Amino acid sequence: MIITVCVGSSCHIKGSHAFIDYLQKAISAYKMEQKIILKASFCMGHCSEGINIKVDDEHISVNNLDAMKELFTNRLVEEAERETCIPS
């Protein structure tokens, strides 16, 4: 699984760096280093929708860090567990 967090101007101002910090720690805490690649990207073109992330090819807008934590623990961990290895 590849999780890409937008670090463009709008998302940066909204707090995308906190998402990256959280995801780095959460990936390690859940021992998902072999299943999740974390990346950053400049503008994804959905600035008005919230802080933008992509999970593989799916665009997701998240409004705050609590929503990001919920998305990670309630969906992404389960999906990553089904992955067999780091994608190329």
C-alpha positions in Angstrom: 0.0 0.0 0.0 1.2 3.5 -0.9 -0.1 6.4 1.2 0.7 9.8 -0.3 0.1 12.9 1.7 -0.3 16.3 0.0 2.2 18.9 1.2 1.2 21.6 -1.2 0.6 25.1 0.3 -3.1 24.7 1.2 -2.7 21.3 2.8 0.5 22.3 4.5 -1.3 25.3 6.1 -4.1 23.0 7.2 -1.7 20.6 9.0 -0.6 17.9 6.6 2.8 17.7 8.3 1.0 16.5 11.5 -0.5 13.7 9.3 2.9 12.7 8.1 4.3 12.6 11.7 1.3 10.6 12.9 1.5 8.1 10.0 5.2 7.6 10.4 4.6 6.7 14.1 1.5 4.6 13.4 3.1 2.6 10.6 5.9 1.7 13.0 3.6 1.1 16.0 1.5 -1.3 13.9 4.6 -2.9 12.4 3.5 -2.1 8.9 6.9 -1.0 7.5 6.9 -3.9 5.1 3.4 -3.2 3.9 3.0 0.6 3.7 5.1 3.1 1.9 4.6 6.7 3.0 5.2 9.5 0.5 4.6 13.2 0.1 3.4 15.0 -2.9 2.7 18.6 -3.9 -0.8 19.8 -4.8 -3.3 17.1 -5.6 -5.8 19.6 -6.9 -8.5 19.2 -4.3 -7.5 22.1 -2.0 -11.0 23.1 -0.9 -11.9 19.5 0.3 -9.5 19.3 3.2 -6.1 17.7 3.6 -5.6 15.4 0.7 -4.1 11.9 0.7 -4.0 9.1 -1.8 -4.2 5.5 -0.8 -2.7 3.7 -3.8 -4.8 5.4 -6.6 -7.8 6.5 -4.4 -8.1 10.1 -3.5 -9.3 10.9 0.0 -9.8 14.2 1.7 -9.5 14.3 5.5 -10.6 17.3 7.6 -8.4 16.8 10.7 -5.9 14.6 12.5 -8.6 12.7 14.4 -10.3 11.8 11.2 -6.9 10.7 9.8 -6.3 8.5 12.9 -9.7 6.9 12.5 -9.1 6.2 8.8 -5.8 4.6 9.5 -6.9 2.4 12.4 -10.3 1.5 11.1 -9.5 0.9 7.4 -6.0 1.2 6.3 -4.4 -1.2 8.8 -6.9 -3.9 7.8 -6.3 -3.3 4.1 -2.5 -3.3 4.6 -2.6 -6.5 6.5 -4.0 -8.2 3.4 -1.0 -7.0 1.4 1.7 -9.5 1.0 4.6 -7.1 0.7 5.7 -3.6 -0.1 4.5 -2.6 -3.6 7.1 -1.8 -6.2 
